[in-house]
Amino acid sequence: MTISHLLEDFSIATAEADVAQMISDDALEDLRLASFEQGYTAGWDDAIRAQAEDQSRITGALGRNLEDLSFTYQEALVQMMTTVEPVFHALLERVLPEALMQTIGVQIVEQCTEMAKDQLDQPVRIVVPAGAADKVRPMVSKTLAMKVEVVESRTLKAGQVHLTVGGSEREIDQERLVASLRQSLEAFFHSVNEAQKHG
């Protein structure tokens, strides 16, 4: 009994070596170049595919971040508006009317001066609420050069003044101004509250 079945047979390897010898050096170089080109192309394609995937991933992440940022900005804006609403109402109800009352003399002088530009020889008649004549008379007499008559009326409310210069008439109504501002403020905050409810 032989042990040949236990030993490796090198006869096939010798046949392959003979085949390798039969390929010319030029053909072998062409084969190597083709393998290199094929590997290079495969690597290039993989790099382009990886770059496209990275770009797609980055673009998607950026889009999501911008969307989150926009949503966060809207939430912050609505939250801020909701927080400052009482401040605006307090300014409108307490501070603004007082400030307007302190500047009513300036408003009267400005309106009278504008109305009297073409009617300097005409008398000025200022109708104020009851009890306000003593406050208004010194302000206008110092500033206006024309003859000024200040009259009180019980029908006028605080902040209302009727001005007459010759044939021209005007009305100052601070309460109407405050009411208009109040209405605008309420409409604005109503829209903010609706935006918060509906996202």
C-alpha positions in Angstrom: 0.0 0.0 0.0 1.3 3.4 -1.0 1.1 6.7 0.8 0.7 8.8 -2.3 -2.8 9.8 -1.4 -1.5 11.5 1.7 1.0 13.6 -0.2 0.3 16.7 -2.2 0.3 16.5 -5.9 2.4 19.3 -7.6 1.7 18.2 -11.2 -1.2 20.6 -11.7 0.8 23.6 -10.4 3.5 22.7 -12.9 0.9 22.8 -15.7 -0.2 26.3 -14.5 3.4 27.5 -14.4 3.8 26.3 -18.0 0.7 28.3 -19.0 2.1 31.4 -17.2 5.3 30.9 -19.2 3.3 30.8 -22.4 1.8 34.3 -21.8 4.1 37.0 -23.1 5.4 39.8 -21.0 3.3 42.4 -22.9 0.1 40.4 -22.5 0.8 40.0 -18.8 1.4 43.8 -18.5 -1.9 44.5 -20.4 -3.6 42.1 -18.0 -2.1 43.9 -15.0 -3.2 47.3 -16.4 -6.7 46.1 -17.1 -6.9 44.8 -13.5 -5.6 48.1 -12.2 -8.0 50.1 -14.3 -10.9 48.0 -13.2 -9.9 48.4 -9.5 -9.4 52.2 -10.0 -12.8 52.6 -11.6 -14.5 50.5 -8.9 -12.8 52.7 -6.2 -13.8 55.9 -8.0 -17.4 54.8 -8.3 -17.5 53.9 -4.6 -16.1 57.3 -3.7 -18.7 59.1 -5.8 -21.5 57.0 -4.4 -20.2 57.7 -0.8 -20.0 61.4 -1.5 -23.5 61.5 -2.9 -24.9 59.6 0.1 -23.0 62.0 2.5 -24.3 65.0 0.7 -27.9 63.6 0.7 -27.6 62.9 4.4 -26.1 66.3 5.2 -28.8 68.1 3.1 -31.5 66.2 4.9 -30.1 66.9 8.3 -29.7 70.6 7.4 -33.3 70.8 6.2 -34.6 69.1 9.4 -32.5 71.5 11.5 -33.8 74.6 9.7 -37.3 73.3 10.0 -36.8 72.8 13.8 -35.2 76.2 14.1 -38.1 77.9 12.3 -40.6 76.1 14.5 -38.6 77.1 17.6 -38.5 80.7 16.4 -42.2 80.7 15.9 -42.8 79.2 19.3 -40.5 81.7 20.9 -42.2 84.6 19.2 -45.6 83.5 20.2 -44.5 82.9 23.8 -42.8 86.3 23.9 -46.0 88.0 22.6 -48.1 86.2 25.1 -45.8 87.3 27.9 -45.8 91.0 26.9 -49.5 91.3 26.3 -50.3 92.4 29.9 -47.5 95.0 29.7 -49.0 96.5 26.5 -52.4 96.6 28.0 -51.1 98.3 31.1 -49.3 100.9 29.0 -52.4 101.5 27.0 -54.8 101.7 29.9 -52.6 103.6 32.5 -49.5 105.2 31.0 -50.7 106.4 27.6 -53.8 108.3 28.7 -51.8 110.1 31.4 -49.0 111.0 28.9 -51.6 112.3 26.4 -53.2 114.5 29.0 -49.9 116.0 29.8 -49.3 116.8 26.2 -52.7 118.2 25.3 -51.5 121.7 25.6 -48.8 121.0 23.0 -51.4 119.4 20.7 -53.8 122.4 21.0 -51.0 124.8 20.1 -49.8 122.7 17.1 -53.3 122.4 15.7 -54.1 126.1 16.2 -50.9 127.2 14.6 -51.5 125.0 11.6 -55.1 126.2 11.3 -54.2 129.8 11.6 -51.5 129.9 8.9 -53.8 131.6 6.4 -56.0 133.2 9.0 -53.8 135.1 11.4 -56.3 137.9 11.9 -59.1 135.4 12.9 -59.8 134.7 16.6 -59.1 131.3 18.1 -61.8 129.6 20.1 -60.9 126.6 22.2 -63.7 124.6 23.8 -62.4 122.3 26.6 -64.1 120.0 29.2 -65.5 121.6 32.4 -62.6 122.4 34.8 -59.9 122.3 32.2 -59.9 126.0 31.1 -57.5 127.1 33.9 -54.9 124.5 32.8 -55.2 125.2 29.1 -55.4 129.1 29.1 -51.8 129.7 30.4 -50.3 127.2 27.9 -52.0 128.7 24.9 -51.7 132.4 25.8 -47.9 132.1 26.2 -47.5 130.4 22.8 -50.2 131.7 20.5 -49.9 135.4 19.3 -53.5 135.7 18.2 -56.5 136.4 20.3 -57.5 133.2 22.1 -60.8 132.4 23.8 -61.0 129.3 26.1 -64.5 128.1 26.9 -65.6 125.2 29.0 -68.3 122.7 28.0 -70.0 120.1 30.2 -70.7 117.9 27.1 -67.0 117.3 26.5 -65.1 114.5 28.2 -61.6 114.6 29.5 -59.1 114.6 26.5 -61.6 116.2 24.1 -61.1 119.7 22.7 -62.9 121.6 19.9 -60.8 124.2 18.1 -62.2 126.9 15.9 -60.1 129.4 13.9 -62.2 131.6 11.7 -64.2 129.2 9.6 -62.0 126.1 10.3 -62.9 123.6 13.0 -61.0 120.6 14.4 -61.4 118.2 17.2 -58.8 116.6 19.5 -60.2 113.4 21.0 -57.6 111.5 23.0 -60.2 108.9 24.1 -60.9 108.0 20.5 -57.2 107.7 19.9 -56.8 105.4 22.9 -59.9 103.4 21.8 -58.4 102.9 18.3 -55.1 101.8 19.7 -56.9 99.4 22.1 -58.8 97.9 19.2 -55.6 97.5 17.2 -53.8 95.9 20.1 -56.7 93.5 20.8 -56.8 92.5 17.1 -53.0 91.9 17.1 -53.0 89.7 20.2 -56.1 87.9 19.0 -54.2 86.9 15.8 -51.2 85.8 18.0 -53.5 83.7 20.2 -55.1 82.1 17.1 -51.6 81.3 15.7 -50.7 79.7 19.0 -53.9 77.5 19.0 -53.5 76.4 15.4 -49.7 76.0 15.3 
